[in-house]
Amino acid sequence: MYTVFAWEAYASGFPGCERMFGLFSAAEALKARGMRVTPQRIAVYNVLKATDDHPSVETVYERVRSDCPSISLNTVYTTLCKMAEIGLIRPIDAGDGLCRYDGNPHPHAHVVCTSCRRVEDLDVRIDLDEKEAASRSDYTIDDVAVYFYGKCADCRKLSNRSIRSI
C-alpha cells in the first residue's frame, strides 16, 4: 500500500504522468502471471485494458506506437501470444482471419457482426457446465467461448439503404 501511495505522490508532481498510473497495475498483473515486466509489455497490456473493441495485432501495434515508437510488430505479436497463453488476455476469433484480443480474460459471450466483423462483449447469462461437457465428451475442458453472429445496427441500416435505392 505504501508503494502505491509513494508512486502516486511522486508521479502527481510531474505534468503528463497521469497515464502512467496504469503502469503500476499493469506491472503487477504481468508479475502475478510470471511475465518479465518491460515498458513494451506494459504498453501492450494497457492498450487492451483501455478498450473494448477487441483489436487485432495490427491495431494494437498502431496504438502502442504512440507510447513506444520503436516497438516492432513482432514484439506486439509475441507479447499478445504470451499474454493469451498465460491467461492475462483472451484471444478472439471473429471469423475474419485476424486474431483479435480481449483485455477481459474471463469467459464471457461475444456478438460478432457478419458484415463488418465488429466484435462486442455481450452481457447475457449462459449456463455452461464444463464438468458435464467433460463427462459427456471424455475431453478435459480448458476453456469456454460463446459467440453469437448477426448484423449490427449500422450494417442493417446500410443494408436497408441499399435495398431502398434499388
Buried (B, 14 or more C-beta within 10 A) or exposed (E): EEEEEEBBEEBEEEEEBEEBBBBBBBBEBBEEBEBEBBEBBBBBBBBBBEBEEBBBBEBBBBBBBEBBEEBEBEBBBBBBBBBBEBEBBBBBBBEEEBBBBBBEBEEBBBBBBBBBBBBBBBEEEEEEEBEEEEEEEEEEBEEEEEBEEEBBEEBEEBEEEEEEEE
